[in-house]
């Protein structure tokens, strides 16, 4: 075999053997220990695409990842970047634009073309080979396969740990075996029989149980004039299968053996189709008077992707298992029929007695009658009308009798239930059945292939095949966004492709703008007379009235995902009944199940459900759904606060009554993880409450958002800015002064954390408005809501003023906050406010208190927080003392305290505090001359800061990294980070922003 040509002057990643990173100079190296290698492999196998933190954690750990799993991933990526930079001799750093591994808010992207990852190049070459084979060019196919197979240097992902590596080793190994078989088939199709024999013998040593290889060896020997050896090869195959596996050879191999025994001359000619899927061949034996039906419709000419699914179906239908049944399931429009036809045509040669096809759904969407379908099958098998049995049972019996000695493939499309399919199953072991259905849980099957949307690349390719490749080349980003807006659903992709093809003057961006409008999305997705909406309507029409109402109701809150308890609250059902309803919707392919007990809508199905809800539910019903949803989340957030916060009692004392009795969120860390998981749902539901027109929903949503900042150390609170901003006008229109003031406070809190120009000033305005409404100094006796809102608002105003470098105002706000806390007599509350005041004093160049006195006060407050087990504020006061030491000229002592605070922050998963600890520690290390260590901590700070999405933390981290890199002489990279820090500081201090309305304007309007 020829060696695969390398991509000159480009880095490459080798996964087909031991993992190696090949620099642009052509030097191969092992990229670290097995853990970082496994992360690199995961990124490489999705080159150019986002791989989320959760996917990387799941790939590294089998069942129960440790609490530090996300930090482990961040550490591995840092080590990989360091290795890649060293190997390439580049100055580009981890977060710089030249870094091969880019960081996003959700994970990482390996910025390499797929061609530079050998496993992906292998897949592309084998796909090209299959296309050459299907086009009747076996020589070109064999050449591509030889090039692909030459890349292998041992077992794929050799030595890597974790379930991801294990799964991909198995997958890539199967792909290698299939490619090897296909290459040998192509050699036979080219007439290179003698050349193929030694290659087949070697392959059988590795894959002794693959009947296709045994058949290929028999055929190669027979065509080489070695008939006796071909028969001996069959005997060896039979012994191996019987002795090792206890099974007999399959029908294809047995028929080939019979043909060789009979000296069948037709075997001496290559198959007309290049031998692709039927290389083992069978000698067809016609039965006089019994026609051989060939009813398969053609495969859609634009069929794209689905290589693994096709392979799974082909394997199930050609492995020689008796009574093979393959089932393809999935929602309407996902491409089940196209996939089934592609697989059916691929295996047709293994069923020489014919192929039968029937759609089990009538044109109006009603289930087809088995008796009528059997009548069609019997007529195709030669039964005249006058001899057609009347009853379903008699027709099924005759059907099985006629197929008893045949090898026939039966394709049953769009089945509704297993009961509908059962009479249509042949009894002969050599026959096989391929069924498609939206769901067919009770159907015994050799293999079930659940079908989802296409991958992103295949989706783009499908649009290009229909609309023309020019569209992809001219507007690649718009085409990718268009594919995503279609939910990667093949029917929707064909619709937008057809619209573009019919409108050559339209840009892709213009169509993307049209489908981005939720109100017109489904109307845009039309292919001829078929619409995506009509396909969904067929499934919806089969629902019972309660399930139909639940389907519509669950879509209203716009949740990305929800659990059984949340669904029960929204629907007003007991949890057991709610779970039965959810599972019924999954069975109808109108809802998708994720992790156990978790559910979500496909994007297009969710849009369809909301359209149905507009007319199918009354306005009061829609408002009730939103009220129930926000009530459930309010109860959950209250439970999380009660389980984890020192001030839980006062914080939750003044909330609106709730319908939800109890939400189990666990305790301590589990409660914080619950909050983190439901944050997207919470954001969506609060936005719906803001536009519901329902005063109670708005008040409940305000209660939710006023509590969520309790978890600011572990949540990117800026994500709530849009929802919180929408609540302010809603509260002004519908609620009383108490809710309005709290809404301003909640919006100010979220905006303080939001990554947008001018958000800091908008936050300040909202917090000042809350103080104005509740008064400068409300008494605790006036109620916890106004008192705590003003107390916390003053502390946040002090922090904002420090960031804006207005230290006089910061000190004033902090002092008022301390005085307000003192009125309660609660020493822990006073200690928190005093910590804020000390932070102001430390940062103020014209401080009123000397640094030694500040340090002493910090140690006093640390004792209070230690006794109260208040970890969050203990970390903050330790950092404040460290700041006083750093500014006082003792960076070594400051570094020791920063490390102490960092250890506590990491142990409690306080991402925000960890970020601040790291970049402050980097500055201290710079002052002690430990520049390399400073680079490491600053780089980690930048990576973790992206999880917080806060201007201040991201700017401070970028500045620390830039200064550290400059200290070690990496000037080019340092300048990039310092420029980014400067941009962030400038954006943070802007007084207004063009995108301000996007943060504080209207939310999504669908429910009321």
N, C-alpha and C positions, 0 to 999 in steps of 0.2 A: 504494500500500500504506500502511496505517496504521502509525504509529510504535509501537514496543513500549513499553508502559507501564513506567516505572521503579519499583523498589522504594523507596518514599519513606523517607527517614531512615536508610537502610542503606548500608554500603559495597558496592561492586560491583567486579567484575573483568571487563574486556573483553578477550577473546581473538580475537573474530571481526573481525580487522583488526589494526592496530597495538595492542600490549599497553598497556593503560591501567588505572590504579587510580583508581577514583572514590570520593572520600571521602563520608562521611555528609552533608556539606554540598552534595554534587553536583558538586564540582570534580574534573575529570579531570586526571591527571598521568602522565608516563612514569616507571615505577618503576625508575629506574637504567639502567645499560648493558645491552646484550643478554644478557650472562651471567646477572646476577640476574633479568632478565625471564624467561629460560628456566627458571630454578628456580621462580619464581612461577607460571609457566604449568603446570609439572609438578604443583605442589602444588594449584593451582586445579582442574585437570582430575580430581583425586582429592579434592576438597574434603571435609573431614570424615574422611578415611581416612589411614592411615599411608603415607608415601612414604619408603622406606628410603634410607640413604646410598648403597647400591650402585645402586639404581634411579636416583638423581639423578646419580651419576657416569657410569653407562652412558648416561644421556640427554644428558649434556654432551659426552662424548668418544666418537668412533666406534669405535676399535679398541683403542688402547693408552693408557689414561689415565695421566697423570704420577703420580709418587709423592705429589705434594702435592694430589691430586684431592679427597680428603676435606676437607682444610683449605680448599681453594677453595670447596667447598660451604658450609662453616661461615661463611666470610667473606661469601659472597653472601647467606646468610640474615641475617647481622648487618646488612648494608647494606639489605636489604629491610625489616627491622624498623624501622630508623632512618627510612627513607622513609615507611613507613606511619604511624608515630607522628607524624612531622612534619606529614604531610598531614591527619591527623585532629586535630592539636592536643591529643593525649592525653599523659598522664604514664605510662601503662602501658608497661612495658619488655619487653625480649626474653624474659625468663624469667618475668615476672609472669603472674598468671592472666588479665590482660586482653589479653595479646599475641595478635594474630591468628594468628601462627605459633607453635605449641606444639612443644617439643622432647621427644622420647622417647629411650630408650636406643638405638634403631635408626634414627631419622630424624626427620622432622618431620610435623606435621599442620596443615593450614590450617583454622582453626576458623571457617569460613563455611558457611552453608547453600548447597546446590547451586543454589538459585534465584537466588543473587547472583553466579553465574558465567555469563556469557552463553552460552558454549559448552554448558554443562550444561543451561541453561534451553532452549536451542535443541533439544537432544536430547529433552527432556521434551515440548516442544510438538509436535515432529514425531511422537513416539510417540502422543500424544493424538490427533493428526490421523489417524494410521493406524487407531486404534481407532474413531474416528467414521466413517471410510470403511468399515471392515468392518461397522459397525453400520447401514449404509445412510443415513448423514447426511453427504453430501458437502459441503453448505453449511458445516456446523460444521467439517469437516475443512479446507476451503479457508481459513476464517477463522483457524484455528490456524496454518496454514502461512504465511499472509501475515504474521502476528505474528512467527513465527519468522524468516522470511527478512528482515524489516525490521531485524533486529539486525546484519546483516552490514555492515561498513564497509571492506571490502577483503579481501585474502587473509588467511586465519587465521594468527595468530602471525607476522605480517609482520616480516621481518628477524631472526628469532631463529636462533641457531646450534644445531648439534648434531643427532644422530639422532632424539632425542625430538621436537623441533620439526618436523623433516622428516617423520617418520611421521605426526604429528598433522595437519600441513598437508594431507597427502594424504588422510587419513581424513576430516577435517572438510570438505575440498573435495568429496569423493565424497558425503558426507552432504548437503551443500548442493545438489549436482546432483540427487540423488535426491528431496530435498524439493521442488525446483523442478518436477521431472517430475510428482511426485504432486499438487502444487497444480494444475498444468495439467490433469491427469486429472480432478481434482475439479471444476474449472470446466466441463469438458465434460460430466461427469455431472450437473451442475446445469443444463445447457442454456445456459450463458453462452459460446456458441461464438464470437460476434463479438468479445467482450471478450478471449478467450483468444488470438486470432490475433496481435496485436502482441507480446504477452508471449512467445509461442512463437518468433516471428521473432527477438526480442532474445536469447532463450536459445540459439538455434542459432548465433548469432555467437560465443558463448562455448564451446558444446559442439557443434561441427559434426558429430561422429561418433556421436552418440547416436541410434540408430534410433528409440527410443521417442519422442523429440521430433519427428522427421520424421513418424512415424505420427500423432502428436497434431495436427500442423499439417495434414496431409491430411484428418484426420477433422473438424477444426474448420472448414476451408474447405468441405468437402463439405456439412456440416450447415448452413453459412451460405449455401448455394445457389451456391457458387463451385466447381463440379465441375471445370471446365477448369483452374482454378488448383491444385486438389488434385492433378490429374495432372501438372501442371508441377512441383509440389513434389516429387513422386516422382522425376521425371527429375533434378532438382537433387540429391536425396539419392543417387541412383545414381551420378551423375558425381563427387560429392565422395568417396564411398567408393572408387570405382574409381581416380580420379586420385591421391588422397592415400594410400590404404591398400592399393590393389590387390585389393580384395575386392568381392564382390557384395552386394546387399541380402539381409537374412535372410528366412526363410520368412514371418514374420508381416507384414513390410512388403510382400512380393510378393503375398500373399493379399489384403491390404487394397487394393493397387493394382488387382488383378483385380476385386474387389468394386465399386470406384468405377467402373471401366470398364463393368461390367455394370449400373450404376445400381441396385445392391442397396439396396432401400428399408429393409431392417432396420438399416442403418447410421445412419438418421436418428433412431433411438431410442437414448437413453442405455442402456448396459449395466445389467442388473438389479442387479448387485453394486456399482454405483457406479463401475465402470471402473477399480478400483484397479490390478490388475496386468496387465490385458489391454486397456489403452486403445487400443493399436494395432488390436486387433480382428481377427477373421478371419471370413469367411463360411463357416459350416459346410456341408459338402456330404455328406449321408448316402450311404452305399453300400448299396444294396438288399440285404437278406439278411445283412448283416454288422453285428451289433449293436455299439454303442459302449460298451465296458465302463467302468464308473465304480467301481472297487474300492477306492478310498482309504478307509481307516478315518478316523473323525473325529479332529481335533486335540484333545488333552486340554484340557478347559475351563479348567484352571488353568495352561496354558502361560504361562511368564513369561520375559521378557528375550530374550536371544539375537538382538538386532536386527542386529548386524554379521554374525553367521553366517547368518541368514536372507537378508540382503542379498547375501552372497557366493554363496549357492546360487541365489537367484533370478536374479542376473546371469549366472551360468554357464549356467543352463537357458533363458534368454530372450535371450541375446546373438546368436542366429542362427548360432552355430558348428555345423557339421555333426557328427553323432555325439557330441553332448554327453554326458559322463559326469561326475557329481558324486559324491564319496565323503565320507561322514561317519564318522570313526573316534573311538574312545574306550573307556574302561573300562566294564564293566557298571554300569548304573544311572545313567550320566551324562546320559541324555536324548537319545540318538541318534535313536530312533524318533520321539519327539515333535517334534524339530527337523525331521526329514525330512518328516513329515506336514505340518507348518506350511508348509514351503517348497513341498511338492508341491501343496497346495491353492492356494497363492499363484500358482503358474504353470500351474494346470490349464487356464485359458482359452487358453493358448498351444498346447495339445495337444487340438484339438477332436475328434480321432478316438478319444479315450478314455485312461483311466489304468488300468494293471494294477498289482496289489500282491501280494506274496507274502513270507512269512517263510521264510527259508532255514534255520531251525533247528526241529527237532522239539520237542514239549513236554518230552521228557526231556533236552533239550540237545544231542542228536546232530545233526550236519549233515544238512540235508534233501537228498534226491536230486534233481538237476536234471531228470531224466526225469519225475518226478511233478509237479514245479512246472510244467514245460512242458505237461503234460497239462491242468492247470487253466487255464493261459493259453489254450491252443487251444480248450478248451470255451467259455471266455468270448468267444472270437472267432467262435464259431458252428460249430466242427468237431464233428459228431456222433460218438458213441462208436464206431460201426462203422467210421468213417474215420480213427480215431486211429492214427498210425504206432506201431510197436512199439519201434523203437530210438531211443536218445537222439539220434543224428545225424539221423535222419529227422524227428523232432519239431522239432529246432532249425531244420532247413532249411524245414519248413512254416511255422514261426513267423515266420521272416524273410521268407518269401514273402508271407504275409498282411499284414505290416506295411510292405511295400516301397513302397506308395503312400500311406502314412498318416503322420500326426503323432501319435504315442502316447508317453505318459510311462510308463516302467516303473520301479516302486519295488521294490527288492530289499532286504529288511530282515534284519539279523542274518546277513550272509554270513560264511563261515568262511575261504575261500581264493579266490584269483583263479580257480583251476580250476573251482570250483563256480559262479562267476558267468559265466564265458566262454560256455557254451552258451545262456545266457538273454539275451544281448545282441542287440538287433535290428540289422539291417544298414542300414536306411534312414537317410539323413542327417537327415531331419526328426524322427526319434524321439530320445528322450533317456532316460537311465538315471540313477536316484538310488539309491545303494547305502549301506547302513550296515554297519559291521563293527567289531569290537574293534581289529583291525589288518588292513590290506590293502596291504602295501607294494608288491607286485608288480603292482598294478592300474593300468594307464594311465588317467589321469583329466584332465578339463578343469580341475577344481579338487578339492582335498582339504581338508576342514575338520576339523582335529583338535579334539576337544571336551574341554574341561576342566569343572570344577565351575562353578556360577553365581557371579557377582560377589556381594559381601556384601549389597548393597542388594536385588538380585533374589532372593537366597536368603531374605531376611527377607520380601519381598513374597510369595513362593510359600507360605511358612508361613502368612502372613496370609490369603491367598486360601482356604486349606483350613480353617484353625482359626478364622478370623474376624478382621477388622481390630481388633476390641476388644482382642484379646490383644497385638497390637503396641503399641497405644496405652497399655495399662496397664503392660506390662513390656517396654519397648523394649530395655533392656540385656540382659535374660535371653533375649529372642528372638534377639538378635544373637549371644549366646554359644551358644545352642542351634544356630543355623545353622552356626557355626564348628565345634562338636563333631561335626556331621554331615559335616564336610569339604566343605560346600557342594555335596554330591552330590544331584541332584534326587530320586532314589529315596528316599534317607534323609530328605530334607526333607519329602517327601510322607508318609513314615511318621510322623515326629514331628507333622506337621500333622494327620494323621488321628487320631492318639492324643489330641491336645488337643481336636479337634472332638468325639470320642466321650466325652470326660471333661471336661465343662464345669466341674466342681468343682475340677479340678486347676489349680494355678498353673503357669505356665511354669517358674518356678524349681524346682518339685518335679520336673518331668520332666527338667530340666537336671541336677539332682543324680543322677537315675537313670542318664542316659546318660553322666555323667562317670565312672561306675564302669566301668573297662575290662572287667571280668569279665562285665558284663551288657549292655554297649553294643550289640553286634550283635543280641542277643535283643530289645532294645527297638525295633529298626528293622524294623518289619513293616507292610506294607500288605495287608490281607486275607490271602490265602494266599501272597503274595510277600514274601520277606525279602531284605534286602541280602546276608545270608550265602549264601542260595541262589543269588543271581546270581553272586557270586564263585565259588561252588562249581562252576558250569558251566565257568568258565575253568580252574579248578584241575584239573578232571577230565580236561582235554585235555592236561595236561602229561605228559611222560615221567617215569619214576621219578627219574632224576638231577636233572631240572629242578624237580620237586616238592620234593625234599629241599633243593635250593639255595634255593628260594622260602621254605621254612620257616626254614632256618638264617639267612638274611640278615636276617630280621625280629627275631631274638632280641636283638641288641645295642641295639635302639631308636635306631639312628642316624638323624638327620634327613636325612643325605645321605652317600654313600660313593662312592669311586672304584674303578676296576678293580683296582688293586693291593691295596686293603683287602679287596675281595670275594674276591680270589684267596687272601689269607691266611686269611680266615674259612672258606672252603670247602676249603682245602687243595688248590687246583688251580693249574696253570700259568696265568700271566696271560692267555694267548691263549684257553685253554679257558674261563676265568672270564668273559672278555668275551663270548664266544659264548653262554654261559649267560645273562648279563645281557640281551643283546639278544633272546634267545628269550623271556625273561620280559616284556620291553617289547612284543614282538610279540603276546604273549598278553594284553596290557593288564593285567598284574598288577604291573608296575613302570613307573615313569615316568622318562624321561631328561631331564636338565636341560642344563647346559653339556656340551660334548663330554667324554665319559669320566666324567660324574657322574650318579648315579642316586639315586632315592628312592622310598619307598612313599607312596601316598596314605594319609592317616591311617586310614581305615576298612579299606583293604586290609592295612595293617600290623597292625591289630588282628586281622583275620581270620587272617593268616599266623601270628601268635603263638598264636592259639587252636588252629590246626592243629598247630603245633609241640609243644603240650602233649601231644598224643596220637600225633602222627606221628613224633616223635623221642624216643629214650630219654633218661633223665636224664643218662647219661654223654655222649651226643651233644650235648645242650644245654650241658653244662659245657665240652665240648671247643670248641664254637663261641665261647663267651665267652672261654676261655683264648686261643684263636687271635686274637680281636679285640683283647684287651688287650695281647697279645704284639706284634702289629703296631704298635699305637700306642706301645708302649714303645720299640720299635726306631726309630720315626719321631722321637719326642721326643729319644732319644739322638743320632740323626743331626743334629737341629736344634741341640742343645747343642754337639756337636762342631764344627759349621759356624760357630758364632757366639759362643761364650763363651770368655773367657780361661782360666777354670778348668775347661775341659771334661774334661781327663784325670782329676783327682781326683773330680770330680762323677760321672763315669760308671764309675769303676773297680770299684765294689762292687755291681754289679747282678746280678740273677738271669740265668741263661742264657736265650737267646731262640731261638724257632724261626725267626722271620723273618730271612732272611739280610741284607737290605739294603733300606732305604727311601730313595728319592731325594727329598730335600726342598730341593735347591739349596744355595746357600751364602749367608752373610751375611744380607742383607735378605730374600732369598727364603725362607730357613729360618724367619725370624720370621713372614713372611706365611703360610707353611704352618701354623705353630702357631695363628695367629689363625683360619685357615679351619677347622681341625679341632676347635677348642675345643668346639663343641656335641656333636660325635661323641664326643670324649674324655670329656666329662661323662657322657653316656649310658652309654658302655661301662664306666666306672669304677663307676657305680651298679649295673650288672648284675653286675660282678665282686663287689661287696660282698655281694650276696645269692645268689651262685652256690653257696655252700657248698664252694668249691674253694680250698684253701690256696694253690696256685700262682697262681691268678688274683688272689687278694687281694694276694699279695706283689708280683706284677707291677704291679697297679694302684697300690700304694704307691710303687713305683719311678717310675711315671709322674708321680704328683703331687708327688714330692719334687724333680723336675727342672723342672716347669712354672714355678715361681716365678723361674727364670732370665730369664723373659720378662715380668717384672712391669711393665716400662715400656710394653709394647705390648698387654697383655692385661688384661681385667677379671677378675682372679683370684677375686673374690668369687663368681663364678658356679660355682666348684668347691666352695663351702662345704658344700652338701648332700651331694655325693658323697664329699668328704673326711671329713665327719662320720660317714657310714655305714661307712667303712672301719675306724674305730677299734674298734667292737664286733666286726666281722668278724675283724680281726687278733687281738683278745683271745681269740676263740673258736678260731681255727684256726692261728695262727702263733706263732713264737718271739719272744723278747724284742727282737731286733734289728728285726724288722718292726713289732712293736707300738710301740716307741719312735719309729720313723720315721713311723708312721701318726699318732701324736700330733703330731709336728712338722709333717707335711703339713696336718693339720686346723687347727693353730694358724696356719699361714701363710695359708690360705684365709680363715679367719674374720677375720683382721686386716683383710682387704680387703672384707668382706661388709657390705652396706648393710642392717643390721637392728639394732634396739635390743639392747644388751648384748653384741654380737658381739665388741667389743674385750676385755671381761673374759673371755669364753669362750676367745678366742684366747690370752690370757695364761695361763689355767689349762692349756690343752693344751701350750703351750710349756714351762711349768714341769714338767709331767709328763714331757716328753721329756728334759729335763735331769736329772730325778730318775732315770729309767731308765738313761740312759747315763753318769751321773756328772757331777760338777761340772767335772772337768778330764780328759777322756779324752786319751790320748796319740795322736799321729798313727800310731804303730806299732800301735795297737789296731785300725786299719782306718779307711778314709776315712768310712764311714757314720756311726759314733758321733761321731767327731771333728767332722766338718762339721755334723752336726745340732746339736750343742751350740754350736759356734762361731756358726752363723747364728741359732740360737734366742736366744742371749744378746744379739746385736745387735738382733733384733726386740723382745725384751723391753725393751731400753733405749728404743727408739722408742715402744713402747706406753706406757711409764711417763712419757715426755715428754708424750704426748697426755693422760695422766691427771694431769699436773702433779705427779708424784711424782719429783722431780729427784734425790733422794738414791739411790733405788732405780735410777733410770735410769743414774746415773753408775757405780754399783757394777756393774751388768750390762755396761756398755760397757767398763769397765776390765778386767773378767774376760775379755771377748771379745778385747781387745787382747793381754792376756797369753797367752791360748790361741793366738792367731795367731803370736805371737813365737816359740813353741816350734817352729814349722815352718821358720823361717829365710827364709820367702817374704816379701820386702819389699812386694810388691804386695798380698798378703793382709793384712799388717799395716797398710798404708796405708788400706785400706777400713775396717778396724775403727777406726783412729784418726779417720777422718772421722766415723764415728758418734759417737765420744766428743766431738769438737769440736762436732757438732750439739747434743749435750746441753749442753755448756758455753755455747754461744751462747744457747740458749733459757732457761737457768736464770737467773732474776733475781739469785740469790745466787752467781753463777759464781765458780769458783776460779781462773780464768785471765783476765787482762785482755784486752779486745777486740783491742788491737794485736797481742798475742802470738798470739791465735787467728788473725788474718789472716795473720801471717807463716807459721804452720804450714800454713795452707791453701795458700799459694803453693808451699811446699815439696812438699806432697802432690800438687798439680796437676802438678808436674814429673814425679813418679813415674807418674801416670796418663797423661800425654801420651806419655812414652817407651813405656809398655806398651800404648798405643792403647786404653785402657779408657774409652770415651766416657761410659758411664753414670755412673761414679764421678767422672770429670772434671767433668761437669755438676753433680753434687751438691756437690763441694768448692768449685766456683766460687760456687754459691748460698750455701754456708756462709760464705765470705768476704764475699759481698755482705751477708748478714745481719749480720755483725760491723760492717760499715761503716754499715748502716742504724741499728742500735742504738747505734752510737758517734757518731751525729749528722752523718753525711755522706751524706745520701740521694742526692745527685747521683752520687757515685762508686758507690754501691750500685746505682743504676739502670743505669749503664754495664755493670756486671758481670752484672746480671740479663739485660740485653739480649744479652750475649755468650753466656750459658748458654741463653737462649731460642733463639737462632739455631742452636746445636748440637742442641738438643732437636728442633726442627722438622726439621732436616736428616736426623735419624736416625729420625723418626717416634716418638719417645719421648713418648707421650701423657701419661703420668703426670708426667714432669719438666716438660713444657711447661705443664701446668696449674699446677703449683706455681710455676714461673717467672713466669707471667702474674699470678697474684694477689699475689705478693710484689713484682713490678715495679709493680703498681697502687698498693701501699702506699707504695713509694718515690716514685712520681710525685706522690702526694697530698702528701707531705712537701715536695716541691719546688714545689708550687703548680700543677702541671700536671693539674688535675682532669679536664678533658675527655679527655685521653689516658688517664688512669687508668680512666675509665669504659669506654673501648674495650677495654683489656686485661682488665679485670675481667669484662666481658661475655663476651669470648672464653673466659676461664677457666671461667666457668659452663658454657658450651656444651661445651667439651672435657671438663670434669670429669664430665659425664654419661656419657662413654664409659668412664670408669674405674670408676664406681659405688663410690667410696670415700667413707666418711663424712668423713674429715679433709679431703680435697681439695674435696669439694662444700661443706662448711661454710666452709672458708677462702675459697673463691671467692665464695660468697654474701655473706660478711661484707665482703670487699673491694669487691664491687659495691655493697652497701648504703652503705658509708662513702663511696665515690666519688660515688654519686648524691646523697647528702646534701650533699656539698661543692659540687655544681653547682645545688643548690636544688630537686632533684626529690624532695621529701620523701616523698610518698605512695608512690612506687615504692621508694624506699630503705627505708622501714619494712617493706615486704613481704619484701624480701631479708634484712634483718637478723633478722626474726622466723624466717625459714626457717633461717638460720644458727644461731640460738639453739636451735631445735628439733633440728637435726642434732647440735650439740654435746651437748645433753642426752641424746639417744638414744645417742650414741657412748659416753657415760660411765656409762650405766645398768649396774647390776650383774646384771640378769637381764631376760628378755623372754618375753612370752607365746608368741611364735612360735619360741622356741628349739628346740623339738623338730622344727620344720619344717626347721631347718638341720642339726641333728646327729642326727636320728632315722633311721628306716628309709628306705631307698630303694625304688624301684619293685620289686615282687616278682613276677617272671614266669618266670625262667629255670630255676631249680633244681627 
